[in-house]
Amino acid sequence: MNAAPAPSRPAHDAVVLAGGAARRLGGTDKPAVRVGGRPLLDRVLAACATAATTVVVAEPRPTAHPVRWTREDPPGGGPVAALDAGLRATTADQVLVLSADLPFLSEQTVQSLLDALNAGTADGVLLTDADGRDQPLVAAYRSAPLRHHLAELAAAHDDGLSGLPLRLLVGRLELTRITDPVASFDCDTWDDIAAARSRIREHGHVLDEWISAAKDELGIELDVDTGVLLDLARDAAHGVARPAAPLTTFLVGYAAAKAGGGREAVAEACAKAAALADRWAKEAADEEASASGTKGAASDAASSDGASPGGSAGARPDAG
């Protein structure tokens, strides 16, 4: 019996707040600060790429992913006013609300927030950091309660939402919490930036970080099996010559693109190239075995009296 298809998630939008003053960074444009070769903003946008609409509340600037831009009124009015402005540009029943300074936010974490929201009845699901503090700007919310309480707050304050602390809004919501010290890590200081840059160069992270950065830079959405590519590069380097590794992986990419692209096309091209590298290595091993007189594919092919298939003793199997 075939397994039932996985239920589809409700559509969701994303609001990314990227217009803060970054006073602890000396007023630097924090969303543009690069970690692992990518602006912090682009790292967050990659994590929420499944959103139907992504709205960034900030002054427009080039990004690696398509977004809509808006600003709170007045600009610099704080996170509650910025969230309200972003929410007005969305239509989905669920919305991710994210700050633009989360270097380790991943698509998997985003999906965990949405899954937890769908599994319960709470108004939202947010991350807590390593110290157990709520991170309301790393969260998934139901849009209706957000809109309702934002309207109530605006009506209750003479200046509307400008300058209001985020806790006034969050305190009105029923929330579920997920602890994730890594994904909730945000960059408020230059020490935070230095720590993030150091972490992504650690052995366990550097390859994934590099591949993600390269795909952003090249405008590639393809999710490939990097393990297969690394195995192919190793086999080509070992069985052919060291420079064959990068050249072979380039040719695999070219062949996959000609075949229409996609994960399956890459896998098929890798399989063909890996088989070729294996045949190449076996031929070389047979040649070495034949030349040295050791038992190998060549000696296996020889007759019991020492004669080669060609007739004269000692002749190479492929001679002639």
Salt bridges, closest charged atoms under 4 A:
ASP29 OD1 - ARG61 NH2 3.32
GLU59 OE2 - ARG71 NH1 3.49
GLU72 OE2 - ARG71 NH2 3.13
ASP84 OD2 - ARG88 NE 2.86
ASP101 OD2 - LYS30 NZ 2.86
ASP115 OD1 - ARG9 NE 2.59
ASP129 OD2 - ARG133 NE 2.98
ASP131 OD2 - ARG133 NH2 3.22
ASP134 OD1 - ARG177 NE 2.83
GLU152 OE2 - HIS148 NE2 3.19
GLU152 OE1 - HIS149 ND1 3.67
GLU152 OE1 - ARG172 NH1 2.70
ASP188 OD2 - ARG24 NH2 3.23
ASP188 OD1 - LYS30 NZ 3.44
GLU202 OE1 - HIS205 NE2 3.73
GLU209 OE1 - ARG43 NH2 2.76
ASP216 OD2 - ARG38 NH1 3.18
ASP216 OD1 - HIS65 NE2 3.18
ASP223 OD2 - ARG263 NH1 3.53
ASP231 OD1 - ARG234 NH1 3.46
ASP235 OD1 - ARG234 NH2 3.11
GLU268 OE2 - LYS272 NZ 3.61
ASP278 OD2 - LYS282 NZ 3.39
GLU287 OE1 - ARG316 NH2 3.61
ASP300 OD1 - LYS295 NZ 2.93
ASP318 OD1 - ARG316 NE 3.10
